[in-house]
């Protein structure tokens, strides 16, 4: 099994993976017993350099959501007074005045887009600052409020590994926010014949197994049920068939990839797998 490091559903965002055509001369091994015997060529690196969608899992994709009340201190938690409070973006949000059923933000979200607002509680002016829990509070304000009534603005707030963020005010205010979308890693992998990631090109992948010739089992960090799965054979511009089954196991996170040649024989090769969820 080749293990990948973890890279830190409503609306679909397409993950586009460009076609890749070769491999560098620096050796990447084939699996024992594999049938691949492809010659190395620097052409793959040249093509990959033109494929910005296949960076090593560092990019994020935005998933839009219908506006959903994620917090409202008038209905949970009470007024925020000259200090900060920790809020969550996942699960039941009742305790912080949000939607009891949650707002469809997955635990894998790296950041949320909020319509963030404040209502002065003591008739004074103030500001809000929002940031990722566990990190240093920024100096910049997210919302400036006064005595004229509720004030809100659009803000992007990073989330901790526990899906939490902090909000601070220098005065007294009720705070409210609607989530309108989130950022998360796309799901894709570019594999060498032996099942290892080609040049670290993967995103949202936990592990890959290569149990037999032409077969690759990819485990992603979140559910892939209901996703559209696409596989592309890379070395010879699609001359092989790549079938992707994302209902392969009861576990919702796994896909099974099988590569066959024109003679309907399984064969190892370079492939890209992408999921649109």
URCORVEN-V706483 format. One record per backbone hydrogen bond with DSSP energy under -0.5 kcal/mol. NH is the residue of the N-H (numbers start at 1). CO is the residue of the C=O. If there is no record, write none. Layout:
nh	co
NH	CO
NH	CO
This chain:
nh	co
2	208
3	1
4	206
8	6
11	64
16	14
17	15
18	16
23	41
34	31
41	23
44	41
46	42
47	43
48	44
49	45
50	47
51	48
52	50
54	51
55	52
57	55
61	184
63	182
64	62
65	180
68	179
70	68
70	177
71	177
72	96
73	175
75	72
76	72
78	73
80	173
81	79
82	80
82	171
83	169
85	167
87	165
89	163
93	99
96	93
97	94
98	93
99	69
102	99
106	104
109	106
110	183
111	183
112	157
113	181
114	112
114	155
115	178
116	114
116	153
117	176
118	151
119	174
120	146
121	172
122	172
126	145
128	143
129	168
131	166
133	164
135	132
142	128
143	128
145	126
149	146
151	118
153	116
155	114
157	112
157	155
159	110
160	164
163	160
165	87
166	131
167	85
168	129
169	83
170	127
173	80
174	119
176	117
177	71
178	115
179	68
180	113
181	113
182	63
183	111
184	61
187	275
188	186
188	203
189	273
190	201
191	189
191	271
192	196
194	29
195	192
198	190
199	197
200	197
201	198
202	200
203	188
206	219
207	219
208	2
209	217
212	215
215	212
216	257
217	209
218	216
218	255
219	207
220	218
220	253
221	204
224	252
225	252
227	224
228	276
229	227
230	274
232	272
234	270
235	270
237	234
238	233
239	236
241	260
243	241
243	258
245	256
246	244
248	245
254	251
255	218
256	245
257	216
258	243
259	214
260	241
261	265
264	261
267	259
271	191
272	232
273	189
274	230
275	187
276	228
277	13
277	275
